């Protein structure tokens, strides 16, 4: 495969010297871009878009044509795994993701399909291979999965949830059933990420969007332990050992010391965390990714630039920071405000790497 021309993102993940802070955005391909909406229309639906390697590649590339991002992220969704397990994923306009079936009993758990990523999510691996070829070494490609806990929230609730009544009820009241589901998901996710790496992903991120809904003890037991299991599995196989892992727990700011122990090279932080404090706590062990409030993109370009400056100053001098938002970009954002965001990181960050 072609040589990587821009390895800032991978170097920063290993806390090796870089000329400036690398930047990419969670959900960088998406509805805020008119060209994304056009391609999605062409595909028919969001799921058809995910299943078509050429179109998934096209939307992965769209943000890179507009902005000098330092990484590409596979265009797919975390819910492809529960879909392949047999739950029947669909999207109701304006209502978010839904499943035809839920997992709330031992029988439901036993009824899930057996899963092999290379066979059951072959369309994702095709997309990874197509994107790697198209990138031709321009920037690294990030693969991803949901965390077992976050996938479980959708599988037990049957879709998005505000209070997580069913899934948290199950965790706290029927822990054996919950652990059965989470073990199955950890096996599936480890296999899924390994398959993405074999297909060409050069780093992988585990999105733990709902880990922050748990208690501190609940987080360690039901979320962190399973992400750790996945990372240990990846680090135990020669073909996946050297590929860095980023763990992003939204709402995990108060648990950074335990998260930094899970074996990941990078830890994503949301915008509620002070990046200076996060660096003081765990910056000697992991790279930090984040953490501008996605809503800051609704402010003026001047205000966005100020915020970027303040986050860069908060992290301070040296490598180990990957600039990102603190969560995915919101659909209504003006694409020109993203230009202001990325330009500010490019222009203001070199001073923090001088002499390295
Ligand atoms: O970052 C990227 O650009 C890569 C693509 C990506 C998508 N989803 C595309 C997508 C990634 C990494 C995800 C992850 C994902 N999906 C998460 C974890 C990250 C996070 O943001 O918390 C979660 C919880 C999901 C589940 C999911 N899929 C939701 C809640 C939605 C939104 C539903 C809605 O209508 O608002 C989706 C759909 C989805 N995934 C879209 C995109 C671009 C929008 C689909 C569309 O309408 O075109």
Boltz pocket constraint, residues with backbone or C-beta under 6 A from the ligand:
constraints:
  - pocket:
      binder: B
      contacts: [[A, 25], [A, 26], [A, 27], [A, 28], [A, 29], [A, 30], [A, 31], [A, 40], [A, 46], [A, 73], [A, 74], [A, 75], [A, 76], [A, 77], [A, 78], [A, 79], [A, 92], [A, 94], [A, 95], [A, 96], [A, 97], [A, 144], [A, 160], [A, 207], [A, 209], [A, 327], [A, 328]]
      max_distance: 6.0
